[in-house]
Amino acid sequence: MASVGQGAIEIRIHKPHEHRVIYAAKFEDAVYVLHAFEKKTQKTPEKDLKIARAAYAEIKKHEDKNG
């Protein structure tokens, strides 16, 4: 999901409802779950993308600071 950040990936779970997990595995020390949510439309809601982007930015800031 380049719209969230470099290396962000989406997992899709189709049963019993539509669920999504956005995570980032590009950092050396950990895999970070940026956001998990249930989808009710085909398009990912902007509010969910904003949450994932904010989490990504916070992790990136922390990683850059701590090397």
All heavy atoms as TSV, in Angstrom:
chain	resi	resn	atom	element	x	y	z
A	1	MET	N	N	0.840	-1.184	0.000
A	1	MET	CA	C	0.000	0.000	0.000
A	1	MET	C	C	0.884	1.246	0.000
A	1	MET	O	O	1.146	1.816	1.047
A	1	MET	CB	C	-0.917	0.013	1.207
A	1	MET	CG	C	-1.922	-1.109	1.227
A	1	MET	SD	S	-3.334	-0.733	2.259
A	1	MET	CE	C	-4.186	0.442	1.255
A	2	ALA	N	N	1.318	1.620	-1.139
A	2	ALA	CA	C	2.196	2.780	-1.269
A	2	ALA	C	C	1.537	4.060	-0.749
A	2	ALA	O	O	2.224	4.983	-0.320
A	2	ALA	CB	C	2.611	2.953	-2.722
A	3	SER	N	N	0.217	4.109	-0.756
A	3	SER	CA	C	-0.469	5.308	-0.266
A	3	SER	C	C	-0.322	5.475	1.241
A	3	SER	O	O	-0.540	6.562	1.776
A	3	SER	CB	C	-1.948	5.269	-0.633
A	3	SER	OG	O	-2.594	4.203	0.023
A	4	VAL	N	N	0.072	4.413	1.936
A	4	VAL	CA	C	0.304	4.477	3.386
A	4	VAL	C	C	1.770	4.775	3.661
A	4	VAL	O	O	2.101	5.632	4.468
A	4	VAL	CB	C	-0.139	3.169	4.072
A	4	VAL	CG1	C	0.293	3.157	5.530
A	4	VAL	CG2	C	-1.641	2.983	3.948
A	5	GLY	N	N	2.660	4.051	3.000
A	5	GLY	CA	C	4.093	4.252	3.190
A	5	GLY	C	C	4.871	3.155	2.496
A	5	GLY	O	O	4.325	2.085	2.184
A	6	GLN	N	N	6.141	3.401	2.266
A	6	GLN	CA	C	7.001	2.431	1.587
A	6	GLN	C	C	7.092	1.150	2.410
A	6	GLN	O	O	7.410	1.178	3.592
A	6	GLN	CB	C	8.393	3.016	1.389
A	6	GLN	CG	C	9.319	2.108	0.648
A	6	GLN	CD	C	10.713	2.697	0.505
A	6	GLN	OE1	O	11.009	3.760	1.039
A	6	GLN	NE2	N	11.561	1.999	-0.199
A	7	GLY	N	N	6.764	0.033	1.793
A	7	GLY	CA	C	6.840	-1.249	2.472
A	7	GLY	C	C	5.575	-1.634	3.223
A	7	GLY	O	O	5.523	-2.694	3.832
A	8	ALA	N	N	4.542	-0.790	3.199
A	8	ALA	CA	C	3.271	-1.131	3.858
A	8	ALA	C	C	2.539	-2.161	3.009
A	8	ALA	O	O	2.456	-2.049	1.787
A	8	ALA	CB	C	2.410	0.104	4.063
A	9	ILE	N	N	2.003	-3.173	3.670
A	9	ILE	CA	C	1.348	-4.289	2.988
A	9	ILE	C	C	-0.014	-4.515	3.618
A	9	ILE	O	O	-0.189	-4.349	4.827
A	9	ILE	CB	C	2.213	-5.566	3.109
A	9	ILE	CG1	C	3.586	-5.306	2.491
A	9	ILE	CG2	C	1.531	-6.765	2.457
A	9	ILE	CD1	C	4.619	-6.355	2.829
A	10	GLU	N	N	-0.968	-4.945	2.795
A	10	GLU	CA	C	-2.327	-5.200	3.278
A	10	GLU	C	C	-2.613	-6.693	3.217
A	10	GLU	O	O	-2.344	-7.347	2.217
A	10	GLU	CB	C	-3.326	-4.445	2.399
A	10	GLU	CG	C	-4.765	-4.675	2.774
A	10	GLU	CD	C	-5.722	-3.969	1.827
A	10	GLU	OE1	O	-5.631	-4.174	0.600
A	10	GLU	OE2	O	-6.549	-3.209	2.323
A	11	ILE	N	N	-3.158	-7.222	4.306
A	11	ILE	CA	C	-3.662	-8.601	4.329
A	11	ILE	C	C	-5.174	-8.508	4.247
A	11	ILE	O	O	-5.790	-7.719	4.974
A	11	ILE	CB	C	-3.261	-9.333	5.624
A	11	ILE	CG1	C	-1.746	-9.469	5.712
A	11	ILE	CG2	C	-3.938	-10.704	5.687
A	11	ILE	CD1	C	-1.271	-10.049	7.030
A	12	ARG	N	N	-5.762	-9.322	3.399
A	12	ARG	CA	C	-7.215	-9.334	3.225
A	12	ARG	C	C	-7.782	-10.630	3.790
A	12	ARG	O	O	-7.319	-11.715	3.437
A	12	ARG	CB	C	-7.576	-9.209	1.757
A	12	ARG	CG	C	-7.097	-7.920	1.153
A	12	ARG	CD	C	-7.350	-7.892	-0.322
A	12	ARG	NE	N	-6.887	-6.623	-0.862
A	12	ARG	CZ	C	-7.165	-6.201	-2.062
A	12	ARG	NH1	N	-7.894	-6.949	-2.877
A	12	ARG	NH2	N	-6.708	-5.035	-2.472
A	13	ILE	N	N	-8.776	-10.499	4.640
A	13	ILE	CA	C	-9.452	-11.659	5.229
A	13	ILE	C	C	-10.910	-11.568	4.797
A	13	ILE	O	O	-11.578	-10.569	5.085
A	13	ILE	CB	C	-9.323	-11.647	6.765
A	13	ILE	CG1	C	-7.826	-11.611	7.144
A	13	ILE	CG2	C	-10.031	-12.853	7.383
A	13	ILE	CD1	C	-7.554	-11.177	8.550
A	14	HIS	N	N	-11.413	-12.597	4.125
A	14	HIS	CA	C	-12.727	-12.517	3.496
A	14	HIS	C	C	-13.863	-13.181	4.271
A	14	HIS	O	O	-15.006	-13.024	3.891
A	14	HIS	CB	C	-12.675	-13.128	2.088
A	14	HIS	CG	C	-11.712	-12.427	1.189
A	14	HIS	ND1	N	-11.888	-11.140	0.743
A	14	HIS	CD2	C	-10.531	-12.831	0.665
A	14	HIS	CE1	C	-10.882	-10.784	-0.025
A	14	HIS	NE2	N	-10.039	-11.793	-0.080
A	15	LYS	N	N	-13.570	-13.923	5.324
A	15	LYS	CA	C	-14.648	-14.642	6.002
A	15	LYS	C	C	-14.588	-14.396	7.487
A	15	LYS	O	O	-13.501	-14.386	8.052
A	15	LYS	CB	C	-14.542	-16.135	5.716
A	15	LYS	CG	C	-14.790	-16.451	4.275
A	15	LYS	CD	C	-14.732	-17.923	4.041
A	15	LYS	CE	C	-14.941	-18.213	2.565
A	15	LYS	NZ	N	-14.832	-19.593	2.232
A	16	PRO	N	N	-15.663	-14.244	8.197
A	16	PRO	CA	C	-17.039	-14.199	7.698
A	16	PRO	C	C	-17.393	-12.829	7.098
A	16	PRO	O	O	-18.362	-12.694	6.385
A	16	PRO	CB	C	-17.881	-14.479	8.922
A	16	PRO	CG	C	-17.078	-13.943	10.061
A	16	PRO	CD	C	-15.633	-14.142	9.653
A	17	HIS	N	N	-16.614	-11.794	7.381
A	17	HIS	CA	C	-16.819	-10.466	6.799
A	17	HIS	C	C	-15.508	-10.027	6.169
A	17	HIS	O	O	-14.507	-10.721	6.245
A	17	HIS	CB	C	-17.240	-9.462	7.880
A	17	HIS	CG	C	-18.464	-9.860	8.614
A	17	HIS	ND1	N	-19.726	-9.823	8.058
A	17	HIS	CD2	C	-18.639	-10.338	9.865
A	17	HIS	CE1	C	-20.611	-10.250	8.938
A	17	HIS	NE2	N	-19.981	-10.576	10.047
A	18	GLU	N	N	-15.503	-8.858	5.563
A	18	GLU	CA	C	-14.284	-8.311	4.971
A	18	GLU	C	C	-13.464	-7.591	6.035
A	18	GLU	O	O	-13.949	-6.638	6.645
A	18	GLU	CB	C	-14.622	-7.332	3.838
A	18	GLU	CG	C	-15.256	-7.995	2.638
A	18	GLU	CD	C	-14.315	-8.965	1.948
A	18	GLU	OE1	O	-13.152	-8.593	1.680
A	18	GLU	OE2	O	-14.734	-10.095	1.671
A	19	HIS	N	N	-12.268	-8.061	6.282
A	19	HIS	CA	C	-11.360	-7.439	7.239
A	19	HIS	C	C	-10.039	-7.138	6.540
A	19	HIS	O	O	-9.655	-7.824	5.608
A	19	HIS	CB	C	-11.103	-8.360	8.432
A	19	HIS	CG	C	-12.312	-8.562	9.277
A	19	HIS	ND1	N	-13.265	-9.505	8.983
A	19	HIS	CD2	C	-12.725	-7.930	10.386
A	19	HIS	CE1	C	-14.213	-9.451	9.899
A	19	HIS	NE2	N	-13.913	-8.510	10.761
A	20	ARG	N	N	-9.356	-6.115	7.030
A	20	ARG	CA	C	-8.056	-5.752	6.492
A	20	ARG	C	C	-7.081	-5.513	7.634
A	20	ARG	O	O	-7.457	-4.986	8.684
A	20	ARG	CB	C	-8.119	-4.472	5.650
A	20	ARG	CG	C	-9.037	-4.556	4.453
A	20	ARG	CD	C	-8.487	-5.526	3.413
A	20	ARG	NE	N	-9.237	-5.484	2.184
A	20	ARG	CZ	C	-10.233	-6.300	1.890
A	20	ARG	NH1	N	-10.617	-7.210	2.746
A	20	ARG	NH2	N	-10.837	-6.214	0.730
A	21	VAL	N	N	-5.844	-5.894	7.414
A	21	VAL	CA	C	-4.751	-5.596	8.325
A	21	VAL	C	C	-3.660	-4.955	7.480
A	21	VAL	O	O	-3.249	-5.524	6.471
A	21	VAL	CB	C	-4.202	-6.865	9.020
A	21	VAL	CG1	C	-3.007	-6.531	9.901
A	21	VAL	CG2	C	-5.293	-7.560	9.812
A	22	ILE	N	N	-3.223	-3.764	7.866
A	22	ILE	CA	C	-2.138	-3.089	7.162
A	22	ILE	C	C	-0.925	-3.146	8.077
A	22	ILE	O	O	-1.010	-2.776	9.251
A	22	ILE	CB	C	-2.506	-1.635	6.827
A	22	ILE	CG1	C	-3.773	-1.590	5.962
A	22	ILE	CG2	C	-1.345	-0.943	6.118
A	22	ILE	CD1	C	-4.319	-0.191	5.739
A	23	TYR	N	N	0.187	-3.633	7.538
A	23	TYR	CA	C	1.390	-3.760	8.364
A	23	TYR	C	C	2.617	-3.317	7.583
A	23	TYR	O	O	2.580	-3.178	6.359
A	23	TYR	CB	C	1.554	-5.198	8.863
A	23	TYR	CG	C	1.933	-6.191	7.796
A	23	TYR	CD1	C	3.276	-6.528	7.592
A	23	TYR	CD2	C	0.980	-6.798	7.000
A	23	TYR	CE1	C	3.633	-7.448	6.613
A	23	TYR	CE2	C	1.329	-7.714	6.023
A	23	TYR	CZ	C	2.656	-8.041	5.838
A	23	TYR	OH	O	3.023	-8.933	4.867
A	24	ALA	N	N	3.692	-3.083	8.313
A	24	ALA	CA	C	4.970	-2.720	7.697
A	24	ALA	C	C	6.039	-3.658	8.224
A	24	ALA	O	O	6.217	-3.783	9.429
A	24	ALA	CB	C	5.335	-1.273	8.017
A	25	ALA	N	N	6.732	-4.317	7.312
A	25	ALA	CA	C	7.782	-5.270	7.687
A	25	ALA	C	C	9.148	-4.811	7.199
A	25	ALA	O	O	10.084	-5.579	7.188
A	25	ALA	CB	C	7.456	-6.646	7.129
A	26	LYS	N	N	9.268	-3.564	6.792
A	26	LYS	CA	C	10.522	-3.087	6.219
A	26	LYS	C	C	11.532	-2.658	7.272
A	26	LYS	O	O	12.685	-2.421	6.960
A	26	LYS	CB	C	10.271	-1.936	5.243
A	26	LYS	CG	C	9.908	-0.630	5.906
A	26	LYS	CD	C	9.861	0.505	4.901
A	26	LYS	CE	C	10.620	1.666	5.447
A	26	LYS	NZ	N	11.405	2.373	4.529
A	27	PHE	N	N	11.101	-2.541	8.503
A	27	PHE	CA	C	11.997	-2.096	9.556
A	27	PHE	C	C	12.754	-3.290	10.120
A	27	PHE	O	O	12.244	-4.401	10.184
A	27	PHE	CB	C	11.207	-1.366	10.649
A	27	PHE	CG	C	10.477	-0.168	10.114
A	27	PHE	CD1	C	9.111	-0.207	9.906
A	27	PHE	CD2	C	11.154	0.995	9.793
A	27	PHE	CE1	C	8.434	0.892	9.397
A	27	PHE	CE2	C	10.496	2.094	9.278
A	27	PHE	CZ	C	9.129	2.042	9.078
A	28	GLU	N	N	13.971	-3.059	10.543
A	28	GLU	CA	C	14.879	-4.140	10.917
A	28	GLU	C	C	14.459	-4.886	12.181
A	28	GLU	O	O	14.619	-6.098	12.274
A	28	GLU	CB	C	16.276	-3.554	11.115
A	28	GLU	CG	C	17.368	-4.598	11.066
A	28	GLU	CD	C	18.731	-3.964	10.975
A	28	GLU	OE1	O	18.971	-3.207	10.022
A	28	GLU	OE2	O	19.536	-4.228	11.878
A	29	ASP	N	N	13.915	-4.186	13.161
A	29	ASP	CA	C	13.675	-4.791	14.471
A	29	ASP	C	C	12.316	-5.457	14.652
A	29	ASP	O	O	12.154	-6.244	15.583
A	29	ASP	CB	C	13.830	-3.732	15.568
A	29	ASP	CG	C	15.259	-3.245	15.679
A	29	ASP	OD1	O	16.171	-3.984	15.255
A	29	ASP	OD2	O	15.464	-2.130	16.177
A	30	ALA	N	N	11.337	-5.125	13.808
A	30	ALA	CA	C	9.988	-5.626	14.085
A	30	ALA	C	C	9.094	-5.544	12.859
A	30	ALA	O	O	9.389	-4.850	11.902
A	30	ALA	CB	C	9.366	-4.810	15.220
A	31	VAL	N	N	7.982	-6.255	12.947
A	31	VAL	CA	C	6.869	-6.092	12.016
A	31	VAL	C	C	5.825	-5.299	12.778
A	31	VAL	O	O	5.431	-5.676	13.879
A	31	VAL	CB	C	6.295	-7.466	11.585
A	31	VAL	CG1	C	5.040	-7.278	10.767
A	31	VAL	CG2	C	7.338	-8.260	10.825
A	32	TYR	N	N	5.402	-4.184	12.212
A	32	TYR	CA	C	4.449	-3.302	12.885
A	32	TYR	C	C	3.082	-3.404	12.240
A	32	TYR	O	O	2.949	-3.235	11.025
A	32	TYR	CB	C	4.912	-1.845	12.798
A	32	TYR	CG	C	6.172	-1.561	13.549
A	32	TYR	CD1	C	7.403	-1.546	12.893
A	32	TYR	CD2	C	6.146	-1.306	14.912
A	32	TYR	CE1	C	8.574	-1.273	13.586
A	32	TYR	CE2	C	7.314	-1.040	15.608
A	32	TYR	CZ	C	8.522	-1.023	14.941
A	32	TYR	OH	O	9.673	-0.756	15.619
A	33	VAL	N	N	2.053	-3.668	13.038
A	33	VAL	CA	C	0.680	-3.611	12.561
A	33	VAL	C	C	0.262	-2.148	12.647
A	33	VAL	O	O	0.246	-1.554	13.725
A	33	VAL	CB	C	-0.256	-4.509	13.395
A	33	VAL	CG1	C	-1.706	-4.308	12.962
A	33	VAL	CG2	C	0.154	-5.967	13.264
A	34	LEU	N	N	-0.048	-1.565	11.499
A	34	LEU	CA	C	-0.391	-0.154	11.439
A	34	LEU	C	C	-1.866	0.080	11.736
A	34	LEU	O	O	-2.229	1.068	12.368
A	34	LEU	CB	C	-0.047	0.412	10.060
A	34	LEU	CG	C	1.409	0.227	9.629
A	34	LEU	CD1	C	1.583	0.692	8.195
A	34	LEU	CD2	C	2.351	0.963	10.568
A	35	HIS	N	N	-2.716	-0.841	11.262
A	35	HIS	CA	C	-4.153	-0.683	11.493
A	35	HIS	C	C	-4.853	-1.967	11.078
A	35	HIS	O	O	-4.454	-2.624	10.108
A	35	HIS	CB	C	-4.677	0.494	10.674
A	35	HIS	CG	C	-6.109	0.872	10.938
A	35	HIS	ND1	N	-6.637	0.952	12.195
A	35	HIS	CD2	C	-7.098	1.210	10.086
A	35	HIS	CE1	C	-7.906	1.328	12.111
A	35	HIS	NE2	N	-8.210	1.489	10.837
A	36	ALA	N	N	-5.908	-2.335	11.786
A	36	ALA	CA	C	-6.762	-3.470	11.439
A	36	ALA	C	C	-8.205	-2.992	11.533
A	36	ALA	O	O	-8.564	-2.276	12.472
A	36	ALA	CB	C	-6.524	-4.636	12.387
A	37	PHE	N	N	-9.023	-3.371	10.557
A	37	PHE	CA	C	-10.391	-2.862	10.529
A	37	PHE	C	C	-11.270	-3.752	9.664
A	37	PHE	O	O	-10.786	-4.572	8.884
A	37	PHE	CB	C	-10.414	-1.423	9.998
A	37	PHE	CG	C	-9.772	-1.252	8.643
A	37	PHE	CD1	C	-10.546	-1.221	7.495
A	37	PHE	CD2	C	-8.399	-1.129	8.519
A	37	PHE	CE1	C	-9.959	-1.065	6.247
A	37	PHE	CE2	C	-7.803	-0.968	7.281
A	37	PHE	CZ	C	-8.579	-0.942	6.142
A	38	GLU	N	N	-12.584	-3.572	9.810
A	38	GLU	CA	C	-13.561	-4.266	8.982
A	38	GLU	C	C	-14.020	-3.313	7.888
A	38	GLU	O	O	-14.298	-2.148	8.161
A	38	GLU	CB	C	-14.756	-4.700	9.825
A	38	GLU	CG	C	-15.806	-5.462	9.036
A	38	GLU	CD	C	-16.952	-5.921	9.910
A	38	GLU	OE1	O	-17.852	-5.110	10.163
A	38	GLU	OE2	O	-16.918	-7.079	10.342
A	39	LYS	N	N	-14.077	-3.817	6.667
A	39	LYS	CA	C	-14.521	-3.003	5.534
A	39	LYS	C	C	-15.979	-3.294	5.219
A	39	LYS	O	O	-16.410	-4.435	5.270
A	39	LYS	CB	C	-13.694	-3.329	4.283
A	39	LYS	CG	C	-12.425	-2.570	4.198
A	39	LYS	CD	C	-11.675	-2.900	2.943
A	39	LYS	CE	C	-12.391	-2.361	1.733
A	39	LYS	NZ	N	-11.569	-2.352	0.537
A	40	LYS	N	N	-16.695	-2.231	4.864
A	40	LYS	CA	C	-18.096	-2.402	4.491
A	40	LYS	C	C	-18.358	-1.938	3.067
A	40	LYS	O	O	-19.458	-2.082	2.560
A	40	LYS	CB	C	-18.982	-1.654	5.474
A	40	LYS	CG	C	-18.850	-2.254	6.870
A	40	LYS	CD	C	-19.713	-1.571	7.876
A	40	LYS	CE	C	-19.527	-2.281	9.201
A	40	LYS	NZ	N	-20.047	-1.584	10.314
A	41	THR	N	N	-17.327	-1.373	2.421
A	41	THR	CA	C	-17.438	-0.935	1.034
A	41	THR	C	C	-16.230	-1.471	0.268
A	41	THR	O	O	-15.282	-1.966	0.869
A	41	THR	CB	C	-17.451	0.608	0.928
A	41	THR	OG1	O	-16.203	1.113	1.411
A	41	THR	CG2	C	-18.595	1.214	1.738
A	42	GLN	N	N	-16.256	-1.336	-1.059
A	42	GLN	CA	C	-15.124	-1.815	-1.851
A	42	GLN	C	C	-13.900	-0.938	-1.664
A	42	GLN	O	O	-12.782	-1.425	-1.653
A	42	GLN	CB	C	-15.499	-1.879	-3.321
A	42	GLN	CG	C	-16.353	-3.079	-3.643
A	42	GLN	CD	C	-16.211	-3.470	-5.080
A	42	GLN	OE1	O	-16.386	-2.643	-5.957
A	42	GLN	NE2	N	-15.907	-4.720	-5.319
A	43	LYS	N	N	-14.103	0.355	-1.516
A	43	LYS	CA	C	-12.986	1.283	-1.360
A	43	LYS	C	C	-12.599	1.377	0.110
A	43	LYS	O	O	-13.460	1.408	0.987
A	43	LYS	CB	C	-13.387	2.659	-1.882
A	43	LYS	CG	C	-12.269	3.650	-1.879
A	43	LYS	CD	C	-12.696	4.957	-2.497
A	43	LYS	CE	C	-11.522	5.909	-2.456
A	43	LYS	NZ	N	-11.879	7.218	-2.966
A	44	THR	N	N	-11.295	1.423	0.376
A	44	THR	CA	C	-10.829	1.588	1.752
A	44	THR	C	C	-11.170	3.003	2.210
A	44	THR	O	O	-10.776	3.972	1.554
A	44	THR	CB	C	-9.309	1.356	1.855
A	44	THR	OG1	O	-9.026	0.032	1.391
A	44	THR	CG2	C	-8.825	1.506	3.286
A	45	PRO	N	N	-11.910	3.133	3.318
A	45	PRO	CA	C	-12.289	4.462	3.801
A	45	PRO	C	C	-11.062	5.323	4.120
A	45	PRO	O	O	-10.062	4.833	4.652
A	45	PRO	CB	C	-13.096	4.169	5.066
A	45	PRO	CG	C	-13.599	2.770	4.871
A	45	PRO	CD	C	-12.506	2.071	4.112
A	46	GLU	N	N	-11.146	6.595	3.799
A	46	GLU	CA	C	-10.041	7.531	4.017
A	46	GLU	C	C	-9.653	7.580	5.492
A	46	GLU	O	O	-8.480	7.697	5.819
A	46	GLU	CB	C	-10.413	8.927	3.510
A	46	GLU	CG	C	-9.273	9.909	3.553
A	46	GLU	CD	C	-8.065	9.526	2.709
A	46	GLU	OE1	O	-8.225	8.888	1.654
A	46	GLU	OE2	O	-6.939	9.873	3.111
A	47	LYS	N	N	-10.623	7.462	6.407
A	47	LYS	CA	C	-10.296	7.513	7.846
A	47	LYS	C	C	-9.371	6.361	8.238
A	47	LYS	O	O	-8.478	6.530	9.057
A	47	LYS	CB	C	-11.556	7.527	8.705
A	47	LYS	CG	C	-12.316	6.225	8.739
A	47	LYS	CD	C	-13.525	6.288	9.669
A	47	LYS	CE	C	-14.220	4.968	9.707
A	47	LYS	NZ	N	-13.804	4.105	10.770
A	48	ASP	N	N	-9.558	5.199	7.629
A	48	ASP	CA	C	-8.694	4.058	7.927
A	48	ASP	C	C	-7.303	4.245	7.328
A	48	ASP	O	O	-6.300	3.880	7.947
A	48	ASP	CB	C	-9.337	2.759	7.436
A	48	ASP	CG	C	-10.569	2.402	8.253
A	48	ASP	OD1	O	-10.449	2.333	9.493
A	48	ASP	OD2	O	-11.637	2.205	7.659
A	49	LEU	N	N	-7.228	4.830	6.145
A	49	LEU	CA	C	-5.928	5.128	5.552
A	49	LEU	C	C	-5.181	6.166	6.392
A	49	LEU	O	O	-3.971	6.060	6.588
A	49	LEU	CB	C	-6.092	5.624	4.121
A	49	LEU	CG	C	-6.557	4.568	3.112
A	49	LEU	CD1	C	-6.850	5.219	1.771
A	49	LEU	CD2	C	-5.534	3.470	2.967
A	50	LYS	N	N	-5.896	7.159	6.907
A	50	LYS	CA	C	-5.267	8.190	7.745
A	50	LYS	C	C	-4.688	7.587	9.019
A	50	LYS	O	O	-3.601	7.951	9.450
A	50	LYS	CB	C	-6.279	9.286	8.108
A	50	LYS	CG	C	-6.554	10.248	6.994
A	50	LYS	CD	C	-7.520	11.331	7.451
A	50	LYS	CE	C	-7.800	12.314	6.338
A	50	LYS	NZ	N	-8.719	13.370	6.767
A	51	ILE	N	N	-5.409	6.659	9.623
A	51	ILE	CA	C	-4.919	5.987	10.832
A	51	ILE	C	C	-3.636	5.229	10.523
A	51	ILE	O	O	-2.654	5.310	11.263
A	51	ILE	CB	C	-6.002	5.050	11.411
A	51	ILE	CG1	C	-7.169	5.870	11.966
A	51	ILE	CG2	C	-5.422	4.131	12.485
A	51	ILE	CD1	C	-8.407	5.049	12.296
A	52	ALA	N	N	-3.633	4.479	9.415
A	52	ALA	CA	C	-2.448	3.709	9.032
A	52	ALA	C	C	-1.275	4.632	8.699
A	52	ALA	O	O	-0.138	4.363	9.094
A	52	ALA	CB	C	-2.773	2.802	7.840
A	53	ARG	N	N	-1.552	5.733	7.988
A	53	ARG	CA	C	-0.481	6.685	7.650
A	53	ARG	C	C	0.118	7.311	8.903
A	53	ARG	O	O	1.340	7.478	9.004
A	53	ARG	CB	C	-1.025	7.792	6.751
A	53	ARG	CG	C	-1.253	7.372	5.341
A	53	ARG	CD	C	-1.698	8.556	4.484
A	53	ARG	NE	N	-2.271	8.088	3.244
A	53	ARG	CZ	C	-3.519	8.313	2.855
A	53	ARG	NH1	N	-4.333	9.045	3.585
A	53	ARG	NH2	N	-3.947	7.836	1.712
A	54	ALA	N	N	-0.725	7.675	9.849
A	54	ALA	CA	C	-0.246	8.285	11.097
A	54	ALA	C	C	0.620	7.301	11.879
A	54	ALA	O	O	1.675	7.672	12.410
A	54	ALA	CB	C	-1.423	8.764	11.941
A	55	ALA	N	N	0.198	6.050	11.949
A	55	ALA	CA	C	0.977	5.032	12.655
A	55	ALA	C	C	2.319	4.819	11.951
A	55	ALA	O	O	3.360	4.725	12.613
A	55	ALA	CB	C	0.198	3.721	12.725
A	56	TYR	N	N	2.295	4.765	10.629
A	56	TYR	CA	C	3.528	4.590	9.853
A	56	TYR	C	C	4.484	5.756	10.105
A	56	TYR	O	O	5.673	5.548	10.338
A	56	TYR	CB	C	3.196	4.476	8.369
A	56	TYR	CG	C	4.389	4.167	7.500
A	56	TYR	CD1	C	4.700	2.853	7.176
A	56	TYR	CD2	C	5.197	5.170	7.002
A	56	TYR	CE1	C	5.792	2.547	6.382
A	56	TYR	CE2	C	6.296	4.886	6.210
A	56	TYR	CZ	C	6.585	3.574	5.901
A	56	TYR	OH	O	7.673	3.278	5.128
A	57	ALA	N	N	3.962	6.976	10.072
A	57	ALA	CA	C	4.798	8.167	10.282
A	57	ALA	C	C	5.425	8.155	11.675
A	57	ALA	O	O	6.604	8.490	11.844
A	57	ALA	CB	C	3.975	9.434	10.089
A	58	GLU	N	N	4.672	7.741	12.674
A	58	GLU	CA	C	5.184	7.684	14.048
A	58	GLU	C	C	6.288	6.634	14.169
A	58	GLU	O	O	7.324	6.875	14.790
A	58	GLU	CB	C	4.039	7.380	15.008
A	58	GLU	CG	C	4.400	7.517	16.449
A	58	GLU	CD	C	4.719	8.946	16.855
A	58	GLU	OE1	O	4.180	9.889	16.260
A	58	GLU	OE2	O	5.528	9.119	17.793
A	59	ILE	N	N	6.075	5.482	13.578
A	59	ILE	CA	C	7.094	4.422	13.615
A	59	ILE	C	C	8.345	4.870	12.868
A	59	ILE	O	O	9.467	4.678	13.344
A	59	ILE	CB	C	6.533	3.118	13.021
A	59	ILE	CG1	C	5.451	2.555	13.947
A	59	ILE	CG2	C	7.629	2.098	12.791
A	59	ILE	CD1	C	4.562	1.520	13.300
A	60	LYS	N	N	8.170	5.466	11.696
A	60	LYS	CA	C	9.310	5.934	10.907
A	60	LYS	C	C	10.103	6.983	11.677
A	60	LYS	O	O	11.333	6.938	11.711
A	60	LYS	CB	C	8.833	6.503	9.575
A	60	LYS	CG	C	9.942	6.985	8.688
A	60	LYS	CD	C	9.804	6.474	7.296
A	60	LYS	CE	C	10.820	7.013	6.357
A	60	LYS	NZ	N	12.193	6.794	6.694
A	61	LYS	N	N	9.405	7.901	12.332
A	61	LYS	CA	C	10.068	8.921	13.148
A	61	LYS	C	C	10.879	8.268	14.262
A	61	LYS	O	O	12.036	8.620	14.496
A	61	LYS	CB	C	9.029	9.884	13.722
A	61	LYS	CG	C	9.623	11.045	14.489
A	61	LYS	CD	C	8.557	12.086	14.849
A	61	LYS	CE	C	7.683	11.583	15.966
A	61	LYS	NZ	N	6.752	12.615	16.465
A	62	HIS	N	N	10.308	7.302	14.927
A	62	HIS	CA	C	10.989	6.589	16.012
A	62	HIS	C	C	12.189	5.808	15.475
A	62	HIS	O	O	13.273	5.842	16.070
A	62	HIS	CB	C	10.004	5.637	16.705
A	62	HIS	CG	C	10.629	4.830	17.783
A	62	HIS	ND1	N	10.959	5.345	19.009
A	62	HIS	CD2	C	11.001	3.523	17.802
A	62	HIS	CE1	C	11.518	4.377	19.745
A	62	HIS	NE2	N	11.553	3.278	19.037
A	63	GLU	N	N	12.005	5.122	14.347
A	63	GLU	CA	C	13.104	4.340	13.754
A	63	GLU	C	C	14.238	5.247	13.303
A	63	GLU	O	O	15.407	4.922	13.499
A	63	GLU	CB	C	12.578	3.516	12.559
A	63	GLU	CG	C	11.702	2.356	12.952
A	63	GLU	CD	C	12.487	1.187	13.511
A	63	GLU	OE1	O	13.616	0.942	13.071
A	63	GLU	OE2	O	11.939	0.496	14.385
A	64	ASP	N	N	13.919	6.376	12.689
A	64	ASP	CA	C	14.945	7.314	12.221
A	64	ASP	C	C	15.723	7.894	13.398
A	64	ASP	O	O	16.929	8.070	13.318
A	64	ASP	CB	C	14.312	8.450	11.401
A	64	ASP	CG	C	13.794	7.976	10.053
A	64	ASP	OD1	O	14.134	6.847	9.630
A	64	ASP	OD2	O	13.035	8.737	9.420
A	65	LYS	N	N	15.027	8.166	14.476
A	65	LYS	CA	C	15.646	8.749	15.677
A	65	LYS	C	C	16.564	7.740	16.360
A	65	LYS	O	O	17.643	8.092	16.840
A	65	LYS	CB	C	14.548	9.196	16.636
A	65	LYS	CG	C	15.050	9.815	17.903
A	65	LYS	CD	C	13.876	10.238	18.778
A	65	LYS	CE	C	14.325	10.664	20.143
A	65	LYS	NZ	N	13.194	10.986	21.006
A	66	ASN	N	N	16.125	6.483	16.400
A	66	ASN	CA	C	16.870	5.457	17.136
A	66	ASN	C	C	17.753	4.584	16.245
A	66	ASN	O	O	18.365	3.633	16.726
A	66	ASN	CB	C	15.909	4.588	17.935
A	66	ASN	CG	C	15.231	5.379	19.014
A	66	ASN	OD1	O	15.858	6.204	19.686
A	66	ASN	ND2	N	13.917	5.194	19.172
A	67	GLY	N	N	17.753	4.884	14.966
A	67	GLY	CA	C	18.643	4.230	14.015
A	67	GLY	C	C	18.400	2.811	13.824
A	67	GLY	O	O	19.062	1.951	13.517
